[in-house]
Amino acid sequence: MVTLQLDRELRIIFDKKAVFLDSSSSSDIACITHAHLDHWGGASGLVMMTDETFHILRARKVRINNHITSNYGEAVAPLENIRISSMNSGHMLGSCLFKIDTPSEEIVYTGDLNTVETILEKPAEAVEAKDLLIEATYGAPLYKFGPRECIYAQITKWIVRTLKDGFIPCFKVYTAGKAQEIIAIVNNLLNVDVILSPDVYKVSLVYKKTYPWMSFESINSINTNEIIRNGEFVYVTASMSARVFTPRRTKWAIATGWAVSTPFPQFDAAFPLSSHADFKGLVDYVEAVSPERVITTYGHSITFAKFLRNLGYKALALEEKQRVQL
C-alpha cells in the first residue's frame, strides 16, 4: 500500500519506507526539486537532486552531507522496489519534477512548476502517470499572467524610463531563479551593465556555467565603482537597500506572480513575472498528463481541486485530507 501524507512535511510511504518530497526530516531518501531554501529545510539523510541544484545550494552555503545526482531523463533506484526519475519542471535552473514508480503505483510529483518558456528555461515536461501530485500556488482563476514577452517588454520599458529620469533601477527578487531571469532580460534586450548583491552574484556564477553569455558584476568587484560613477546600470538584489548608492537616487521594482492580486505600495513598480504556472498553465498541465487521480497541494490547492472535479477529474486537496492511500 502506498500512502501520501502531509503534516509538517510531504512524504510518500511505501512498504514502511519513506520518500520525502522537498522536506527536511531524516528519511530513507529526500527528493529535492530545486534550490529554493523553502524546499530544502536541512534534509539529513540521502538526498536526490540535479547537479545544478546541488551547486546552487552550495553557493547558498547549504551543507549537503550525502546526495545522489539525478539528471533529466535518468532513472535511479535508491530503495528496493522504488525507481525515481527526474524531468524538467521549468521553474529554474536544475529544477525537476519526480516520477516515482513502485510495483503498484506510478506517481508524478511536480514540485514548483512552470509551463511556459522563459528567457532561460524550457517549459515543464508532461509526464504520464496514474497519480499526479501537483502544486497549486496560483491555482485560482484570478491568476492569469499573460504572455511572458509582454512582461519582459514592460520590465524593459520601466528600466529605460527610470534611467532616463536619472534614477538607478533596482530589483528586489529571489536570490536564485528570478534574479538570473532579470539579468538575462537586461543582457539580451538592453546595453546596460548589471550589478548584483553578493548573494545573488554567487548563485549567478553557477548559472554562468550553463549560460556563459550572462554578464554581471558584484557590488564588491573592483570594476563596480567605475560603473557606478560613469555608467548606467541595473541593480539586482534580494534585500531592499539603497545605501550602497548614496547619494544616487533609486527606484525599486519587484517581480512576482502575486503582483496580480497584491498591491506593493513600497515599490515603484511591480511586475507579474512568476516562476510558477498560472491557473491556465496548471489546468493545461493536468490535461496533458491525463492522470487517473490528481492530488493538489500548497497555495490555492482546495480551489484548484474543486475546479478539477468540475472538469470531471478525480481530484482532492492534500490540505483537506492530509493522509491519502493510493
C-alpha positions in Angstrom: 0.0 0.0 0.0 1.2 3.5 -0.9 0.3 6.5 1.3 0.7 10.2 0.6 1.0 12.1 3.9 1.2 15.8 4.6 1.6 17.2 8.1 4.6 19.4 8.6 6.2 17.7 5.7 5.2 15.9 2.5 6.1 12.3 2.0 5.2 9.1 0.2 5.2 5.9 2.4 5.7 2.6 0.6 6.3 -0.7 2.4 7.5 1.1 5.5 9.9 3.2 3.5 9.5 7.0 3.3 10.3 9.1 0.3 10.2 12.7 1.5 9.4 15.4 -1.1 11.0 18.8 -0.7 11.2 18.1 3.0 13.6 18.3 5.9 13.4 15.3 8.1 15.8 12.4 8.3 14.4 9.8 5.9 15.2 6.9 3.7 15.5 9.4 0.9 14.6 13.0 0.2 13.8 14.2 -3.3 14.6 18.0 -3.6 13.1 19.5 -6.7 15.1 22.8 -6.8 17.3 25.1 -4.9 14.9 27.5 -3.2 15.6 27.2 0.5 11.9 26.7 1.5 12.2 23.4 -0.4 15.3 22.3 1.4 14.9 22.7 5.1 18.0 20.7 6.0 17.5 17.1 5.0 19.9 14.9 6.9 19.6 11.6 5.1 20.3 10.6 1.5 19.2 13.4 -0.8 18.4 13.2 -4.5 18.7 16.3 -6.7 20.1 17.5 -10.0 23.7 18.6 -10.2 22.7 22.2 -10.9 20.5 22.2 -7.7 23.4 20.8 -5.7 25.8 23.6 -6.9 23.2 26.4 -6.3 22.6 25.2 -2.8 26.3 25.0 -2.1 26.6 28.6 -3.4 24.0 29.5 -0.9 26.1 27.9 1.9 23.9 24.9 2.3 25.8 21.9 3.7 24.9 18.7 2.0 26.3 15.5 3.5 25.0 12.7 1.3 23.4 13.1 -2.1 22.9 11.4 -5.4 22.6 13.3 -8.7 19.5 12.7 -10.8 19.9 14.2 -14.3 16.9 14.8 -16.5 15.5 11.5 -18.0 17.6 9.2 -15.8 16.0 6.6 -13.5 17.6 5.9 -10.1 16.7 3.1 -7.8 17.7 4.3 -4.4 15.4 1.9 -2.5 14.3 -1.6 -3.1 11.2 -1.7 -5.4 11.3 2.1 -5.9 12.5 3.7 -9.1 12.7 7.5 -9.3 13.1 9.6 -12.5 13.6 13.3 -12.8 12.4 15.6 -15.6 12.5 19.3 -16.2 9.9 21.3 -14.3 10.6 24.7 -15.9 10.9 26.5 -12.6 14.6 27.5 -12.5 18.0 26.1 -13.4 18.2 22.5 -12.3 14.6 22.3 -11.1 12.9 19.0 -11.7 9.7 17.0 -11.2 9.9 13.5 -10.0 8.2 10.3 -11.2 8.2 7.6 -8.6 7.4 4.1 -9.8 6.6 1.2 -7.4 5.3 -2.3 -8.3 1.7 -0.9 -7.7 1.9 2.8 -8.4 3.3 5.5 -10.6 3.2 9.0 -9.1 4.4 12.3 -10.5 5.3 15.0 -8.0 5.7 18.3 -9.8 7.3 20.5 -7.1 7.2 24.1 -8.3 6.1 24.1 -11.9 6.3 26.5 -14.9 4.6 25.6 -18.1 5.8 28.4 -20.4 9.2 29.0 -22.0 11.2 31.7 -20.4 14.4 33.6 -21.5 16.4 30.9 -19.6 14.2 27.8 -19.2 12.2 25.4 -21.2 8.6 24.6 -20.0 7.9 21.7 -17.8 7.7 18.2 -19.3 4.3 16.5 -19.2 4.9 13.0 -17.8 2.2 10.4 -17.9 1.3 9.0 -14.6 -1.5 7.2 -12.8 -1.4 9.7 -9.9 -0.4 13.4 -10.3 0.7 15.3 -7.2 0.7 18.9 -8.3 1.5 22.3 -6.7 -1.4 24.8 -6.8 0.4 28.0 -5.8 -1.6 30.0 -8.3 -4.5 27.5 -8.6 -7.3 30.1 -8.7 -8.8 31.6 -11.9 -7.7 35.1 -10.8 -4.1 34.3 -11.6 -3.5 35.0 -15.3 -0.1 36.3 -16.1 -0.4 36.9 -19.8 2.4 36.4 -22.5 5.8 36.4 -21.0 7.3 38.5 -23.8 4.8 41.3 -22.8 6.0 41.2 -19.2 9.6 41.3 -20.5 8.7 44.4 -22.6 7.1 46.1 -19.5 10.2 45.5 -17.4 12.5 46.8 -20.2 10.4 49.9 -20.7 10.5 50.6 -17.0 14.3 50.3 -16.8 14.8 52.6 -19.8 12.4 55.2 -18.4 13.9 55.0 -14.9 17.4 55.5 -16.3 16.2 58.4 -18.5 14.8 60.1 -15.4 18.2 59.9 -13.7 17.4 57.1 -11.3 19.0 53.7 -10.7 16.5 50.8 -11.4 16.8 48.3 -8.6 15.1 44.9 -8.5 14.3 43.0 -5.2 13.8 39.4 -6.3 14.6 35.9 -5.2 18.3 35.2 -5.0 18.1 32.1 -7.2 16.0 31.9 -10.3 14.2 35.2 -10.6 17.3 37.3 -10.2 19.0 35.5 -13.0 16.0 35.9 -15.2 16.2 39.7 -14.7 19.9 39.6 -15.5 19.1 37.7 -18.7 16.4 40.2 -19.7 18.9 43.1 -19.3 21.7 41.2 -21.1 19.5 40.3 -24.1 17.4 43.4 -24.5 19.5 46.4 -23.2 23.0 47.6 -23.5 23.3 48.3 -19.7 25.6 46.9 -17.0 24.1 44.7 -14.3 25.4 44.9 -10.7 24.5 42.2 -8.1 24.4 41.9 -4.4 27.0 39.3 -3.1 24.4 36.6 -2.5 22.9 36.9 -6.0 26.4 37.1 -7.5 27.4 33.7 -6.0 24.3 32.0 -7.4 24.7 33.7 -10.8 28.2 32.3 -11.1 26.6 28.8 -11.1 24.2 30.0 -13.8 27.0 31.3 -15.9 28.4 27.8 -16.3 25.2 26.9 -18.2 24.7 30.3 -19.7 28.2 31.6 -20.4 26.8 34.7 -22.2 25.5 36.1 -19.0 27.2 39.4 -18.0 27.2 40.9 -14.5 29.4 42.3 -11.8 29.4 42.0 -8.0 28.8 45.1 -5.9 32.1 44.2 -4.3 34.1 44.0 -7.5 36.9 46.4 -8.3 35.1 47.1 -11.6 31.9 48.2 -10.0 33.0 51.6 -8.7 33.7 52.8 -12.2 30.4 51.5 -13.5 28.5 53.3 -10.7 30.4 56.6 -11.3 30.3 56.6 -15.1 27.6 54.4 -16.4 24.0 53.4 -16.4 23.3 50.1 -14.7 20.6 47.9 -13.2 21.0 46.6 -9.6 19.6 43.2 -8.7 19.4 42.0 -5.0 17.3 40.0 -2.6 17.4 42.8 0.0 15.8 46.2 -0.4 18.6 48.6 0.4 19.8 51.7 -1.4 22.6 52.6 0.9 25.3 51.3 -1.4 24.4 54.0 -3.9 24.1 57.0 -1.6 23.7 59.8 -2.7 22.4 58.4 -6.1 18.6 58.2 -6.4 17.0 54.8 -6.8 13.6 53.3 -7.9 12.7 49.9 -6.8 10.7 47.1 -8.6 9.5 43.7 -7.5 8.8 40.8 -9.9 6.3 38.2 -8.6 3.1 36.5 -9.6 1.5 37.9 -6.5 1.5 41.3 -8.2 -1.7 40.1 -9.9 -3.6 40.2 -6.7 -1.5 42.1 -4.1 -0.5 45.8 -4.1 3.1 46.6 -3.3 3.0 50.3 -2.3 6.6 50.2 -1.0 7.8 49.6 -4.6 7.8 52.0 -7.6 6.8 49.1 -9.9 5.5 45.5 -9.6 5.6 43.0 -12.5 3.7 39.7 -12.6 6.7 37.7 -13.5 6.5 34.3 -11.9 8.5 31.1 -12.0 5.3 29.2 -11.4 2.5 28.3 -13.8 -0.6 30.4 -13.7 -4.1 29.0 -13.3 -4.5 28.1 -17.0 -1.0 26.6 -17.1 -1.8 24.3 -14.2 -5.0 23.2 -15.9 -3.2 22.6 -19.2 -0.6 20.5 -17.4 -3.2 18.3 -15.8 -4.9 17.8 -19.2 -1.5 16.9 -20.8 -0.7 14.3 -18.1 -4.3 12.9 -18.1 -3.9 11.1 -14.8 -6.5 8.8 -13.1 -6.3 10.9 -10.0 -5.0 14.4 -9.1 -3.8 15.4 -5.6 -3.3 19.2 -5.2 -1.1 20.8 -2.6 0.1 24.2 -1.4 -1.3 27.6 -2.4 -4.9 27.5 -3.7 -5.0 23.7 -3.6 -8.6 23.4 -2.4 -9.9 25.8 -5.1 -7.9 24.0 -7.8 -9.1 20.6 -6.7 -12.7 21.7 -6.8 -12.2 23.2 -10.3 -10.7 19.9 -11.5 -13.6 17.9 -10.1 -16.0 20.1 -12.1 -13.9 19.2 -15.2 -14.5 15.5 -14.4 -11.2 14.6 -12.7 -11.0 12.6 -9.6 -9.2 15.3 -7.6 -8.7 16.2 -3.9 -6.5 18.7 -2.0 -4.0 17.2 0.4 -4.6 20.2 2.7 -8.2 18.9 3.1 -7.3 15.3 3.7 -3.7 15.0 5.0 -3.4 11.3 4.5 -4.3 9.6 1.3 -4.0 5.9 0.5 -3.4 5.2 -3.2 
